[in-house]
Amino acid sequence: MLVGLGVAMLLAGCHRQGVVNPVPPPSDPKLPQETKAEKAQGAADVHTRLAQHYIDIGNLQGALEKIKIAVTDDPTYVPAQTVMAYIYERIDDMPNAEIHYRRAVELKPNQGDVNNNLGQFLCRTGKVQESLSYFSRAVADPFYQTPDVALVNQGVCQLKLNDRAGAEVSLRQAIQRNPNNANALLQLTDVLYLNNDLFHASAFMQRFDSVGQPSADSLKLGYDIESRLGNTEAAQNYSKRLISQFPDSEQAQALNQTTRP
C-alpha cells in the first residue's frame, strides 16, 4: 500500500508539471499478480497462526473463533483443518474432530503428518484396527520427517489389539529410524517385559535411561525388570529414584507397601 501511494503521488505531481510518467502502474499485466487462491491461503495462514497462539496461551474459545475464520478463508488449507480438529478434540467434540482430521487426509492423502494425526485420533477413540492403515501411509511418505513417531503410535495401537509381535516389530523399526526416540525405547522395554524377555528388557531400559526423562511408570518398570532378574542392587536403585522423585505417585506408594517389612 505504501508503494502504491508513493506511485500515485508521483503520477499526480508529474501530471501537474505536464510530464509523461514512464513508470507502469501497479495493475500492469506484466507484473506478477497474487491469485485469488493465494490470497485466500494467506488469510487462512494468518488466522491459523492466531489460533495456534491462542492455544499456546490456553484460550481455546479464542482459538476456535480464529480457526473457523481460517477454514472459511480457505477450506483447502490443511494446517487449518488440522488445528480445527485438534481444538475440537481438546473440547471433547469428537465427531467434529474426526470430520476435520479426515478432511485433512482427503486434501493430502499421502502426507505423513496428517495420516499420523488421524491414526492417533482413531486409536484414542476406539477405532484401533482402522488406525493402523493410516500409520502405514504415514511411514510410506518419503518426505515425512518423523516416521519413527508414526511407528511408535502404530506399536502402541497394536498392543491395544494384544498384538505383541506386531508391536515389537513396529517399535524396533522406530528405533532403527531414530535410536534416541525415548518413547520407542520405553514402549519396547514394556513389550519385552510382557513377553518375559527380561535380559533384553533390561538392556533397552538402560538405553531409555540414557536419553529419556524418568517417570513413575518407567522407574517402576525398571524396578520390576531388575527384581525379576534378581539384580537386587539395580532394583533398589530404581526403587530409591521412584520414591524420591515421585513420592506421591501410585507406583511409589505401591512399592512402599510391597517392600515394607
Backbone as CSV, one residue per row, in Angstrom:
resi,resn,N_x,N_y,N_z,CA_x,CA_y,CA_z,C_x,C_y,C_z
1,MET,0.828,-1.196,0.000,0.000,0.000,0.000,0.867,1.251,0.000
2,LEU,1.964,1.261,0.760,2.819,2.429,0.796,3.460,2.677,-0.551
3,VAL,3.851,1.599,-1.227,4.446,1.751,-2.556,3.428,2.316,-3.525
4,GLY,2.214,1.784,-3.481,1.168,2.260,-4.375,0.869,3.722,-4.155
5,LEU,0.832,4.162,-2.891,0.554,5.554,-2.580,1.654,6.441,-3.113
6,GLY,2.897,5.978,-2.975,4.016,6.754,-3.485,3.932,6.920,-4.987
7,VAL,3.578,5.861,-5.705,3.432,5.937,-7.158,2.310,6.884,-7.526
8,ALA,1.190,6.822,-6.779,0.059,7.701,-7.078,0.450,9.155,-6.910
9,MET,1.188,9.478,-5.856,1.628,10.852,-5.637,2.580,11.287,-6.734
10,LEU,3.454,10.388,-7.159,4.379,10.701,-8.236,3.628,10.994,-9.521
11,LEU,2.614,10.210,-9.813,1.806,10.428,-11.006,1.117,11.777,-10.956
12,ALA,0.570,12.128,-9.794,-0.129,13.401,-9.672,0.825,14.560,-9.882
13,GLY,2.013,14.491,-9.309,2.989,15.561,-9.452,3.432,15.710,-10.888
14,CYS,3.656,14.643,-11.580,4.090,14.699,-12.969,2.997,15.275,-13.856
15,HIS,1.743,14.928,-13.531,0.641,15.430,-14.339,0.565,16.949,-14.248
16,ARG,0.789,17.506,-13.023,0.728,18.949,-12.857,1.847,19.625,-13.619
17,GLN,2.989,18.961,-13.757,4.122,19.550,-14.456,4.081,19.271,-15.953
18,GLY,3.091,18.539,-16.392,2.972,18.254,-17.816,3.994,17.269,-18.313
19,VAL,4.470,16.372,-17.425,5.489,15.394,-17.794,4.842,14.020,-17.882
20,VAL,5.151,13.261,-18.903,4.645,11.900,-19.040,5.427,10.990,-18.097
21,ASN,4.698,10.236,-17.263,5.342,9.358,-16.287,5.673,8.015,-16.934
22,PRO,6.943,7.604,-16.960,7.316,6.343,-17.604,7.100,5.116,-16.716
23,VAL,6.771,5.288,-15.438,6.635,4.153,-14.525,5.290,3.481,-14.743
24,PRO,5.246,2.148,-14.989,3.966,1.468,-15.199,3.168,1.408,-13.903
25,PRO,1.860,1.521,-13.977,1.019,1.433,-12.779,1.060,0.021,-12.212
26,PRO,0.694,-0.124,-10.923,0.755,-1.452,-10.291,-0.112,-2.498,-10.968
27,SER,-1.116,-2.079,-11.702,-2.009,-3.033,-12.344,-1.505,-3.502,-13.699
28,ASP,-0.271,-3.088,-14.042,0.305,-3.511,-15.315,0.278,-5.036,-15.398
29,PRO,-0.293,-5.613,-16.448,-0.401,-7.077,-16.558,0.945,-7.781,-16.618
30,LYS,2.025,-7.028,-16.892,3.339,-7.654,-16.939,3.858,-7.998,-15.540
31,LEU,3.322,-7.331,-14.514,3.758,-7.599,-13.156,3.019,-8.808,-12.592
32,PRO,3.700,-9.632,-11.783,3.017,-10.797,-11.200,1.925,-10.352,-10.237
33,GLN,0.776,-10.956,-10.363,-0.364,-10.621,-9.520,-0.687,-11.800,-8.604
34,GLU,-1.009,-11.508,-7.350,-1.403,-12.546,-6.408,-2.763,-13.092,-6.811
35,THR,-2.845,-14.400,-6.940,-4.103,-15.004,-7.354,-5.097,-15.000,-6.200
36,LYS,-6.345,-15.233,-6.547,-7.397,-15.303,-5.534,-7.120,-16.436,-4.551
37,ALA,-6.653,-17.570,-5.077,-6.346,-18.715,-4.218,-5.201,-18.398,-3.260
38,GLU,-4.188,-17.686,-3.760,-3.056,-17.317,-2.909,-3.482,-16.362,-1.803
39,LYS,-4.358,-15.429,-2.140,-4.869,-14.502,-1.128,-5.654,-15.253,-0.059
40,ALA,-6.477,-16.200,-0.502,-7.285,-16.976,0.445,-6.394,-17.788,1.375
41,GLN,-5.363,-18.416,0.813,-4.461,-19.218,1.639,-3.672,-18.339,2.599
42,GLY,-3.273,-17.160,2.129,-2.556,-16.238,3.003,-3.397,-15.817,4.193
43,ALA,-4.672,-15.516,3.932,-5.578,-15.139,5.022,-5.788,-16.308,5.979
44,ALA,-5.945,-17.512,5.415,-6.129,-18.700,6.256,-4.902,-18.949,7.124
45,ASP,-3.722,-18.722,6.558,-2.489,-18.932,7.309,-2.397,-17.968,8.486
46,VAL,-2.755,-16.713,8.249,-2.710,-15.713,9.323,-3.630,-16.119,10.472
47,HIS,-4.857,-16.506,10.136,-5.818,-16.864,11.179,-5.461,-18.194,11.858
48,THR,-4.820,-19.096,11.111,-4.361,-20.347,11.723,-3.266,-20.078,12.746
49,ARG,-2.355,-19.184,12.402,-1.287,-18.827,13.340,-1.851,-18.148,14.589
50,LEU,-2.855,-17.322,14.391,-3.505,-16.687,15.539,-4.167,-17.738,16.430
51,ALA,-4.821,-18.707,15.788,-5.452,-19.786,16.554,-4.413,-20.561,17.355
52,GLN,-3.272,-20.841,16.736,-2.208,-21.558,17.442,-1.696,-20.747,18.628
53,HIS,-1.626,-19.426,18.447,-1.209,-18.560,19.559,-2.196,-18.665,20.719
54,TYR,-3.486,-18.634,20.399,-4.497,-18.746,21.456,-4.412,-20.105,22.156
55,ILE,-4.116,-21.150,21.395,-3.932,-22.468,22.012,-2.773,-22.423,22.997
56,ASP,-1.677,-21.795,22.579,-0.478,-21.733,23.420,-0.735,-21.026,24.745
57,ILE,-1.644,-20.041,24.746,-1.914,-19.305,25.988,-3.139,-19.855,26.716
58,GLY,-3.681,-20.962,26.206,-4.775,-21.634,26.890,-6.160,-21.093,26.613
59,ASN,-6.300,-20.268,25.582,-7.604,-19.685,25.240,-8.214,-20.477,24.085
60,LEU,-8.856,-21.587,24.404,-9.407,-22.446,23.355,-10.609,-21.810,22.667
61,GLN,-11.372,-21.005,23.386,-12.513,-20.337,22.764,-12.043,-19.357,21.698
62,GLY,-11.029,-18.564,22.036,-10.463,-17.649,21.052,-9.842,-18.393,19.887
63,ALA,-9.195,-19.519,20.183,-8.582,-20.324,19.128,-9.633,-20.852,18.165
64,LEU,-10.756,-21.313,18.711,-11.817,-21.852,17.859,-12.407,-20.768,16.968
65,GLU,-12.576,-19.573,17.504,-13.107,-18.465,16.702,-12.180,-18.153,15.530
66,LYS,-10.883,-18.102,15.790,-9.925,-17.764,14.736,-9.817,-18.878,13.701
67,ILE,-9.854,-20.128,14.153,-9.675,-21.214,13.190,-10.905,-21.375,12.318
68,LYS,-12.071,-21.026,12.833,-13.270,-21.045,11.996,-13.147,-20.029,10.866
69,ILE,-12.564,-18.885,11.171,-12.327,-17.876,10.131,-11.333,-18.413,9.109
70,ALA,-10.280,-19.087,9.594,-9.261,-19.636,8.693,-9.861,-20.638,7.723
71,VAL,-10.712,-21.524,8.225,-11.329,-22.539,7.368,-12.300,-21.895,6.386
72,THR,-12.938,-20.813,6.793,-13.807,-20.072,5.872,-12.975,-19.390,4.797
73,ASP,-11.825,-18.838,5.197,-10.925,-18.196,4.229,-10.520,-19.174,3.134
74,ASP,-10.109,-20.380,3.545,-9.640,-21.382,2.583,-9.893,-22.781,3.142
75,PRO,-10.998,-23.404,2.749,-11.323,-24.748,3.250,-10.314,-25.816,2.844
76,THR,-9.451,-25.512,1.869,-8.472,-26.500,1.405,-7.124,-26.369,2.106
77,TYR,-7.018,-25.450,3.044,-5.742,-25.226,3.735,-5.592,-26.260,4.850
78,VAL,-4.719,-27.232,4.638,-4.596,-28.387,5.530,-4.227,-28.010,6.966
79,PRO,-3.276,-27.099,7.202,-2.979,-26.742,8.595,-4.195,-26.229,9.357
80,ALA,-5.079,-25.506,8.676,-6.286,-25.014,9.339,-7.199,-26.175,9.718
81,GLN,-7.358,-27.139,8.818,-8.187,-28.305,9.116,-7.613,-29.094,10.303
82,THR,-6.294,-29.206,10.338,-5.644,-29.959,11.412,-5.802,-29.267,12.758
83,VAL,-5.591,-27.954,12.774,-5.725,-27.210,14.028,-7.172,-27.226,14.507
84,MET,-8.116,-27.117,13.572,-9.525,-27.169,13.969,-9.850,-28.533,14.587
85,ALA,-9.353,-29.600,13.981,-9.579,-30.939,14.531,-9.016,-31.045,15.942
86,TYR,-7.812,-30.514,16.116,-7.162,-30.575,17.430,-7.972,-29.824,18.486
87,ILE,-8.467,-28.642,18.125,-9.249,-27.854,19.086,-10.528,-28.587,19.455
88,TYR,-11.216,-29.136,18.461,-12.444,-29.876,18.755,-12.153,-31.068,19.671
89,GLU,-11.020,-31.720,19.441,-10.673,-32.840,20.318,-10.404,-32.359,21.740
90,ARG,-9.740,-31.214,21.861,-9.447,-30.673,23.186,-10.714,-30.336,23.965
91,ILE,-11.768,-29.925,23.259,-13.010,-29.567,23.955,-14.006,-30.733,23.939
92,ASP,-13.502,-31.926,23.615,-14.285,-33.171,23.663,-15.431,-33.211,22.659
93,ASP,-15.278,-32.505,21.557,-16.249,-32.608,20.463,-15.664,-33.583,19.443
94,MET,-15.748,-34.872,19.761,-15.080,-35.888,18.952,-15.653,-36.030,17.539
95,PRO,-16.972,-35.927,17.346,-17.489,-36.033,15.974,-16.909,-34.971,15.045
96,ASN,-16.858,-33.722,15.497,-16.289,-32.673,14.657,-14.779,-32.823,14.510
97,ALA,-14.121,-33.280,15.562,-12.681,-33.522,15.461,-12.389,-34.547,14.371
98,GLU,-13.156,-35.626,14.359,-12.938,-36.664,13.352,-13.195,-36.136,11.949
99,ILE,-14.223,-35.321,11.787,-14.531,-34.745,10.473,-13.326,-33.994,9.926
100,HIS,-12.699,-33.187,10.752,-11.612,-32.336,10.256,-10.290,-33.093,10.143
101,TYR,-10.047,-34.078,11.007,-8.868,-34.928,10.798,-8.993,-35.674,9.466
102,ARG,-10.186,-36.173,9.179,-10.396,-36.895,7.916,-10.316,-35.939,6.728
103,ARG,-10.814,-34.731,6.906,-10.761,-33.755,5.813,-9.313,-33.438,5.452
104,ALA,-8.452,-33.328,6.448,-7.036,-33.065,6.182,-6.420,-34.187,5.354
105,VAL,-6.784,-35.431,5.661,-6.264,-36.568,4.894,-6.835,-36.582,3.485
106,GLU,-8.091,-36.212,3.332,-8.690,-36.135,1.994,-7.945,-35.122,1.129
107,LEU,-7.524,-34.024,1.736,-6.827,-32.979,0.991,-5.388,-33.370,0.663
108,LYS,-4.732,-34.091,1.578,-3.341,-34.519,1.378,-3.221,-36.010,1.720
109,PRO,-3.746,-36.884,0.860,-3.838,-38.311,1.205,-2.506,-39.012,1.406
110,ASN,-1.428,-38.468,0.873,-0.128,-39.133,1.001,0.804,-38.435,1.984
111,GLN,0.319,-37.428,2.677,1.167,-36.646,3.580,1.275,-37.332,4.936
112,GLY,2.504,-37.531,5.393,2.746,-38.322,6.588,2.110,-37.792,7.849
113,ASP,2.259,-36.485,8.111,1.792,-35.981,9.399,0.282,-36.037,9.539
114,VAL,-0.462,-35.768,8.458,-1.923,-35.796,8.583,-2.431,-37.229,8.745
115,ASN,-1.766,-38.181,8.102,-2.147,-39.588,8.293,-1.839,-40.046,9.719
116,ASN,-0.697,-39.621,10.249,-0.367,-39.968,11.630,-1.378,-39.360,12.600
117,ASN,-1.768,-38.101,12.353,-2.733,-37.438,13.238,-4.067,-38.185,13.269
118,LEU,-4.554,-38.556,12.087,-5.828,-39.281,12.032,-5.688,-40.653,12.688
119,GLY,-4.573,-41.330,12.429,-4.355,-42.634,13.048,-4.365,-42.549,14.561
120,GLN,-3.675,-41.549,15.101,-3.660,-41.364,16.553,-5.060,-41.130,17.097
121,PHE,-5.805,-40.271,16.410,-7.162,-39.958,16.874,-8.031,-41.212,16.881
122,LEU,-7.975,-41.975,15.811,-8.798,-43.186,15.723,-8.415,-44.186,16.806
123,CYS,-7.125,-44.316,17.065,-6.669,-45.248,18.099,-7.152,-44.801,19.472
124,ARG,-7.091,-43.499,19.725,-7.533,-42.978,21.022,-9.026,-43.143,21.230
125,THR,-9.783,-43.113,20.135,-11.243,-43.139,20.260,-11.836,-44.519,19.992
126,GLY,-10.998,-45.549,20.018,-11.504,-46.913,19.963,-11.549,-47.557,18.595
127,LYS,-11.187,-46.822,17.537,-11.174,-47.392,16.189,-9.756,-47.862,15.879
128,VAL,-9.298,-48.798,16.699,-7.884,-49.163,16.700,-7.473,-49.848,15.405
129,GLN,-8.259,-50.811,14.956,-7.898,-51.549,13.746,-7.801,-50.617,12.542
130,GLU,-8.745,-49.700,12.427,-8.725,-48.758,11.299,-7.510,-47.844,11.362
131,SER,-7.071,-47.530,12.564,-5.961,-46.580,12.716,-4.674,-47.085,12.073
132,LEU,-4.479,-48.402,12.041,-3.198,-48.957,11.601,-2.876,-48.612,10.154
133,SER,-3.887,-48.558,9.312,-3.635,-48.265,7.897,-3.099,-46.850,7.715
134,TYR,-3.521,-45.933,8.576,-3.056,-44.549,8.453,-1.616,-44.400,8.928
135,PHE,-1.217,-45.176,9.921,0.188,-45.153,10.323,1.069,-45.699,9.201
136,SER,0.599,-46.733,8.532,1.366,-47.295,7.413,1.524,-46.276,6.299
137,ARG,0.463,-45.533,6.027,0.533,-44.499,4.992,1.476,-43.376,5.408
138,ALA,1.488,-43.062,6.688,2.396,-42.020,7.178,3.850,-42.430,6.967
139,VAL,4.166,-43.662,7.325,5.541,-44.151,7.199,5.958,-44.236,5.735
140,ALA,4.999,-44.471,4.849,5.304,-44.614,3.423,5.640,-43.287,2.753
141,ASP,5.352,-42.175,3.413,5.644,-40.861,2.835,7.151,-40.603,2.919
142,PRO,7.861,-40.548,1.780,9.316,-40.372,1.824,9.748,-39.004,2.336
143,PHE,8.811,-38.054,2.388,9.143,-36.706,2.841,8.737,-36.460,4.298
144,TYR,8.146,-37.455,4.931,7.731,-37.329,6.329,8.975,-37.359,7.205
145,GLN,9.169,-36.321,7.996,10.422,-36.169,8.734,10.500,-37.015,10.002
146,THR,9.372,-37.461,10.528,9.394,-38.230,11.784,8.620,-39.542,11.655
147,PRO,9.030,-40.422,10.741,8.327,-41.708,10.609,8.426,-42.555,11.870
148,ASP,9.471,-42.329,12.674,9.598,-43.083,13.923,8.433,-42.803,14.867
149,VAL,7.902,-41.581,14.820,6.757,-41.235,15.671,5.537,-42.051,15.266
150,ALA,5.292,-42.144,13.961,4.154,-42.935,13.480,4.333,-44.413,13.818
151,LEU,5.559,-44.901,13.750,5.816,-46.306,14.070,5.580,-46.594,15.554
152,VAL,5.947,-45.653,16.415,5.666,-45.831,17.844,4.162,-45.861,18.081
153,ASN,3.456,-44.914,17.463,1.998,-44.887,17.612,1.372,-46.184,17.110
154,GLN,1.903,-46.691,16.004,1.408,-47.956,15.466,1.638,-49.089,16.461
155,GLY,2.826,-49.121,17.057,3.129,-50.157,18.037,2.226,-50.094,19.255
156,VAL,1.964,-48.889,19.740,1.080,-48.720,20.899,-0.323,-49.226,20.581
157,CYS,-0.794,-48.922,19.381,-2.136,-49.365,18.996,-2.188,-50.874,18.775
158,GLN,-1.107,-51.439,18.266,-1.056,-52.897,18.125,-1.121,-53.578,19.486
159,LEU,-0.525,-52.954,20.486,-0.621,-53.502,21.843,-2.065,-53.511,22.332
160,LYS,-2.818,-52.486,21.951,-4.228,-52.443,22.345,-5.007,-53.606,21.741
161,LEU,-4.505,-54.122,20.619,-5.122,-55.289,19.977,-4.481,-56.594,20.457
162,ASN,-3.628,-56.493,21.472,-2.897,-57.652,22.012,-1.972,-58.296,20.983
163,ASP,-1.530,-57.502,20.018,-0.598,-57.989,19.008,0.817,-57.606,19.442
164,ARG,1.363,-58.356,20.380,2.690,-58.031,20.901,3.779,-58.208,19.854
165,ALA,3.640,-59.238,19.029,4.651,-59.480,17.992,4.689,-58.316,17.009
166,GLY,3.515,-57.874,16.569,3.455,-56.740,15.655,3.972,-55.474,16.301
167,ALA,3.633,-55.273,17.575,4.097,-54.090,18.296,5.616,-54.077,18.399
168,GLU,6.195,-55.237,18.679,7.655,-55.304,18.794,8.319,-54.948,17.470
169,VAL,7.769,-55.443,16.374,8.329,-55.120,15.053,8.258,-53.617,14.803
170,SER,7.109,-53.017,15.059,6.934,-51.581,14.816,7.892,-50.755,15.664
171,LEU,8.025,-51.118,16.927,8.871,-50.347,17.836,10.350,-50.505,17.495
172,ARG,10.745,-51.693,17.077,12.141,-51.876,16.649,12.419,-51.063,15.384
173,GLN,11.454,-51.001,14.490,11.622,-50.188,13.286,11.739,-48.708,13.645
174,ALA,10.964,-48.281,14.632,11.046,-46.889,15.084,12.437,-46.573,15.615
175,ILE,13.003,-47.497,16.375,14.333,-47.285,16.947,15.402,-47.316,15.863
176,GLN,15.196,-48.130,14.835,16.126,-48.125,13.704,16.121,-46.762,13.018
177,ARG,14.943,-46.163,12.900,14.834,-44.841,12.269,15.436,-43.754,13.166
178,ASN,15.212,-43.887,14.460,15.699,-42.877,15.406,16.112,-43.567,16.702
179,PRO,17.392,-43.900,16.841,17.859,-44.639,18.024,17.645,-43.900,19.342
180,ASN,17.412,-42.591,19.285,17.226,-41.807,20.505,15.765,-41.469,20.776
181,ASN,14.854,-42.165,20.128,13.435,-41.949,20.407,13.111,-42.603,21.751
182,ALA,13.027,-41.771,22.783,12.855,-42.289,24.146,11.548,-43.053,24.305
183,ASN,10.494,-42.557,23.676,9.200,-43.235,23.794,9.256,-44.627,23.176
184,ALA,9.923,-44.738,22.028,10.067,-46.052,21.385,10.845,-47.011,22.283
185,LEU,11.916,-46.520,22.890,12.733,-47.364,23.769,11.929,-47.848,24.973
186,LEU,11.144,-46.944,25.558,10.362,-47.324,26.734,9.239,-48.290,26.374
187,GLN,8.558,-48.017,25.260,7.465,-48.900,24.850,7.985,-50.292,24.509
188,LEU,9.143,-50.358,23.848,9.719,-51.667,23.526,10.147,-52.394,24.802
189,THR,10.687,-51.656,25.753,11.036,-52.262,27.044,9.820,-52.925,27.673
190,ASP,8.695,-52.227,27.626,7.459,-52.759,28.206,7.013,-54.031,27.483
191,VAL,7.088,-54.014,26.148,6.688,-55.193,25.373,7.585,-56.382,25.711
192,LEU,8.878,-56.139,25.774,9.813,-57.224,26.095,9.560,-57.767,27.502
193,TYR,9.234,-56.886,28.423,8.907,-57.326,29.786,7.656,-58.195,29.783
194,LEU,6.639,-57.761,29.040,5.407,-58.550,28.953,5.665,-59.918,28.328
195,ASN,6.645,-59.967,27.415,6.999,-61.231,26.766,7.996,-62.054,27.588
196,ASN,8.315,-61.555,28.777,9.247,-62.240,29.680,10.670,-62.313,29.115
197,ASP,10.982,-61.392,28.192,12.341,-61.296,27.659,13.087,-60.278,28.527
198,LEU,13.410,-60.698,29.741,13.886,-59.762,30.755,15.281,-59.224,30.460
199,PHE,16.137,-60.048,29.884,17.502,-59.607,29.590,17.481,-58.431,28.612
200,HIS,16.736,-58.586,27.527,16.672,-57.505,26.545,15.860,-56.322,27.069
201,ALA,14.858,-56.600,27.895,14.091,-55.509,28.503,15.005,-54.628,29.351
202,SER,15.891,-55.253,30.112,16.839,-54.501,30.937,17.771,-53.658,30.073
203,ALA,18.225,-54.231,28.965,19.136,-53.507,28.075,18.463,-52.279,27.478
204,PHE,17.217,-52.422,27.046,16.526,-51.278,26.455,16.123,-50.255,27.516
205,MET,15.877,-50.698,28.740,15.612,-49.749,29.816,16.844,-48.885,30.076
206,GLN,18.012,-49.488,30.022,19.247,-48.718,30.199,19.408,-47.696,29.077
207,ARG,19.047,-48.087,27.861,19.116,-47.134,26.749,18.125,-45.997,26.958
208,PHE,16.938,-46.329,27.445,15.958,-45.282,27.738,16.496,-44.329,28.806
209,ASP,17.095,-44.878,29.858,17.623,-44.047,30.942,18.651,-43.044,30.437
210,SER,19.353,-43.399,29.369,20.415,-42.518,28.871,19.882,-41.364,28.028
211,VAL,18.637,-41.469,27.533,18.121,-40.413,26.646,16.771,-39.847,27.085
212,GLY,16.048,-40.552,27.952,14.687,-40.150,28.288,14.554,-39.551,29.672
213,GLN,13.429,-38.878,29.890,13.112,-38.337,31.203,12.361,-39.399,32.007
214,PRO,12.811,-39.686,33.219,12.143,-40.726,34.002,10.744,-40.304,34.428
215,SER,9.880,-41.274,34.548,8.532,-41.071,35.068,8.290,-42.134,36.130
216,ALA,7.200,-41.996,36.843,6.865,-43.018,37.837,6.694,-44.374,37.166
217,ASP,6.069,-44.372,35.990,5.858,-45.631,35.266,7.179,-46.260,34.838
218,SER,8.083,-45.441,34.293,9.339,-46.004,33.790,10.199,-46.538,34.932
219,LEU,10.226,-45.829,36.049,11.031,-46.294,37.183,10.452,-47.560,37.799
220,LYS,9.135,-47.637,37.852,8.504,-48.860,38.366,8.789,-50.035,37.433
221,LEU,8.753,-49.781,36.124,9.057,-50.840,35.166,10.496,-51.307,35.333
222,GLY,11.417,-50.354,35.487,12.814,-50.722,35.715,12.982,-51.556,36.969
223,TYR,12.278,-51.170,38.018,12.325,-51.936,39.274,11.810,-53.357,39.060
224,ASP,10.683,-53.479,38.382,10.094,-54.808,38.164,11.022,-55.709,37.356
225,ILE,11.648,-55.131,36.326,12.547,-55.925,35.480,13.730,-56.442,36.294
226,GLU,14.389,-55.525,36.994,15.594,-55.918,37.732,15.260,-56.849,38.894
227,SER,14.095,-56.666,39.498,13.687,-57.568,40.584,13.520,-58.987,40.069
228,ARG,12.877,-59.104,38.918,12.654,-60.440,38.368,13.946,-61.069,37.867
229,LEU,14.910,-60.249,37.494,16.215,-60.775,37.088,17.079,-61.131,38.295
230,GLY,16.652,-60.704,39.480,17.444,-60.961,40.677,18.569,-59.977,40.885
231,ASN,18.530,-58.849,40.161,19.560,-57.815,40.305,19.140,-56.859,41.429
232,THR,19.427,-57.264,42.658,18.929,-56.543,43.830,19.405,-55.096,43.872
233,GLU,20.675,-54.873,43.602,21.228,-53.521,43.675,20.564,-52.600,42.657
234,ALA,20.413,-53.080,41.421,19.774,-52.271,40.380,18.312,-52.007,40.720
235,ALA,17.632,-53.017,41.255,16.228,-52.847,41.633,16.093,-51.810,42.737
236,GLN,16.978,-51.850,43.727,16.931,-50.878,44.815,17.195,-49.466,44.311
237,ASN,18.050,-49.347,43.321,18.330,-48.035,42.741,17.078,-47.447,42.103
238,TYR,16.357,-48.272,41.339,15.102,-47.801,40.746,14.089,-47.452,41.840
239,SER,14.054,-48.258,42.887,13.124,-48.019,43.985,13.403,-46.676,44.655
240,LYS,14.661,-46.402,44.947,15.030,-45.138,45.587,14.690,-43.947,44.696
241,ARG,14.968,-44.059,43.417,14.662,-42.964,42.492,13.160,-42.721,42.416
242,LEU,12.398,-43.797,42.369,10.944,-43.667,42.288,10.389,-42.968,43.525
243,ILE,10.823,-43.400,44.695,10.281,-42.845,45.941,10.745,-41.408,46.161
244,SER,11.972,-41.089,45.746,12.484,-39.728,45.956,11.939,-38.740,44.929
245,GLN,11.785,-39.182,43.681,11.346,-38.262,42.627,9.832,-38.171,42.503
246,PHE,9.135,-39.257,42.823,7.672,-39.280,42.682,7.035,-39.877,43.941
247,PRO,7.262,-39.236,45.090,6.824,-39.830,46.363,5.315,-40.001,46.490
248,ASP,4.545,-39.162,45.799,3.084,-39.225,45.925,2.422,-40.077,44.846
249,SER,3.217,-40.661,43.976,2.650,-41.450,42.880,2.094,-42.770,43.386
250,GLU,1.139,-43.311,42.643,0.584,-44.621,42.986,1.672,-45.689,42.962
251,GLN,2.606,-45.543,42.014,3.673,-46.541,41.883,4.568,-46.551,43.126
252,ALA,4.908,-45.341,43.614,5.761,-45.261,44.800,5.044,-45.804,46.030
253,GLN,3.773,-45.462,46.157,3.011,-45.939,47.312,2.854,-47.463,47.281
254,ALA,2.619,-48.003,46.082,2.501,-49.461,45.956,3.825,-50.138,46.291
255,LEU,4.917,-49.518,45.856,6.235,-50.089,46.135,6.536,-50.048,47.630
256,ASN,6.144,-48.968,48.276,6.331,-48.877,49.729,5.586,-49.993,50.454
257,GLN,4.402,-50.302,49.944,3.601,-51.361,50.570,4.264,-52.728,50.422
258,THR,4.819,-52.983,49.232,5.395,-54.310,48.966,6.747,-54.501,49.632
259,THR,7.487,-53.401,49.838,8.834,-53.518,50.419,8.844,-53.284,51.918
260,ARG,7.701,-52.888,52.477,7.642,-52.636,53.916,7.747,-53.967,54.676
261,PRO,8.618,-54.018,55.691,8.790,-55.281,56.445,7.563,-55.608,57.284
